[in-house]
Amino acid sequence: MKVNGKETTFKEGITLSEFLEKSDYSLEKIVVERNGKIISKNSYCEIILKNEDNYEIVSFVGGG
Protein backbone atom coordinates (compact mmCIF):
# COMPACT_ATOMS: atom_id res chain seq x y z
CA MET A 1 0.00 0.00 0.00
CA LYS A 2 1.16 3.53 -0.63
CA VAL A 3 0.50 6.43 1.72
CA ASN A 4 1.33 9.88 0.40
CA GLY A 5 3.43 8.29 -2.35
CA LYS A 6 5.51 6.03 -0.05
CA GLU A 7 5.28 2.25 0.26
CA THR A 8 3.90 1.48 3.70
CA THR A 9 3.57 -1.78 5.60
CA PHE A 10 0.56 -2.61 7.73
CA LYS A 11 -0.92 -5.46 9.73
CA GLU A 12 -3.18 -7.66 7.60
CA GLY A 13 -6.89 -7.15 8.32
CA ILE A 14 -6.44 -3.71 9.89
CA THR A 15 -9.01 -1.00 9.23
CA LEU A 16 -8.21 2.47 7.99
CA SER A 17 -9.30 3.86 11.35
CA GLU A 18 -6.89 1.58 13.24
CA PHE A 19 -4.04 2.43 10.86
CA LEU A 20 -4.60 6.17 11.25
CA GLU A 21 -4.72 5.96 15.05
CA LYS A 22 -1.55 3.82 15.21
CA SER A 23 0.17 6.28 12.87
CA ASP A 24 -0.64 9.18 15.23
CA TYR A 25 -2.96 11.05 12.87
CA SER A 26 -5.54 13.33 14.48
CA LEU A 27 -8.77 12.08 12.90
CA GLU A 28 -10.45 15.46 13.38
CA LYS A 29 -7.79 17.28 11.35
CA ILE A 30 -7.33 15.09 8.27
CA VAL A 31 -8.96 14.15 5.00
CA VAL A 32 -8.21 10.76 3.43
CA GLU A 33 -8.34 9.93 -0.25
CA ARG A 34 -8.23 6.30 -1.42
CA ASN A 35 -7.46 5.54 -5.05
CA GLY A 36 -8.45 9.07 -6.07
CA LYS A 37 -11.71 9.31 -4.09
CA ILE A 38 -12.28 11.14 -0.80
CA ILE A 39 -13.46 8.84 1.99
CA SER A 40 -16.16 9.83 4.47
CA LYS A 41 -14.91 9.82 8.06
CA ASN A 42 -17.87 7.57 8.91
CA SER A 43 -16.34 4.88 6.65
CA TYR A 44 -12.86 4.79 8.22
CA CYS A 45 -13.79 1.93 10.58
CA GLU A 46 -15.34 -0.12 7.74
CA ILE A 47 -12.46 0.04 5.24
CA ILE A 48 -9.98 -2.85 5.40
CA LEU A 49 -6.55 -1.89 4.03
CA LYS A 50 -5.34 -3.65 0.87
CA ASN A 51 -1.87 -3.83 -0.68
CA GLU A 52 -3.07 -2.39 -4.00
CA ASP A 53 -4.59 0.76 -2.45
CA ASN A 54 -3.08 4.24 -2.71
CA TYR A 55 -3.89 6.71 0.05
CA GLU A 56 -3.32 10.43 0.31
CA ILE A 57 -3.69 11.83 3.82
CA VAL A 58 -3.96 15.60 4.09
CA SER A 59 -3.68 17.35 7.45
CA PHE A 60 -5.23 20.73 8.15
CA VAL A 61 -3.00 23.25 9.88
CA GLY A 62 -4.38 26.36 11.54
CA GLY A 63 -2.65 29.66 11.29
CA GLY A 64 -3.14 33.24 10.53
Secondary structure, 3 states (H helix, E strand, C coil): CEECCEECCCCCCCEHHHHHHHCCCCHHHEEEEECCEECCHHHCCCCECCCCCEEEEEECCCCC
